[in-house]
Amino acid sequence: MRRTSLVAAPIAIGALFALGVATEVQASSCVSFLAPWNPPNDPTTMVFVGTVADTQTFEQNALFHVEEVWYGGPVPEYIAGIQSEPNQIFSTSVLFQQGDRYVVVGRRDGELVRIGCDTVQPYTRYLEVRKDQTQSRVSEPTPSDRPLFWGVEGRGPGGLPFILLVPLTMVAMPLLTFAGTRAVCQVEPLRGRDYILIGALAGLVTLVSLSFWPLT
């Protein structure tokens, strides 16, 4: 029975991993906002034109290189726009691509700007004309260096700890499968290295779980 459980363990860890992803997939509803060329009612709201310099969380979050500030300045030259936390996948999120240019309406949250699927629009000539018609006061962003680390805490899909778990999983799974297969085929008792592999698997399960379920 113990040997059979060793063979089944890789399947179990795969199921746990898939469950961790599936339970965090959520549907989101778009929030309405004033047209970006109109002054926002909320003083914490900013409106700017920016180009995507980097992405996170399956391209749901973006680091923007700000080119023009329409409202809510001062805005740094680089600012992170956050749609989703690291452990969430929204079905209606905008998926950003590096080099794409947007008009962004967002709410300040410290050094971040909170955005939604209906608060970012691809920059078009139409938006530029409407902005000019309303005589919006355009200002320059405040100079800032491009940050090396940005966004929200890097747990979950797209974060650095998650990326580091990928090679660990690729190494641990074949080793565990080998140990289980050898034990079943040769009917050998468990050895010290088998217990080490089981302990490593338990630690891997814990790390993967923490990547998807935040400690709150």
Buried (B, 14 or more C-beta within 10 A) or exposed (E): EEBEEBBEBBEEBEEBBEEBBEEBEEEBEEEEBBBBBBEBEEEEBBBBBBBBBBBBBBBBBBBBBBBBBBBBBEBBBBBBBBBBBBBBBBEEBBEBEEEBBBBBBBBBEEEBBBBBBBBBBEBEEEBBEBBEEEEBEBBEBEEEEEBEEBBBEBBBBBBEBBEEBEEBBEEBBEBBBEBBEBBEEEEEEBEEEBEEBBEBBEEBBEBBEBBBBBEE
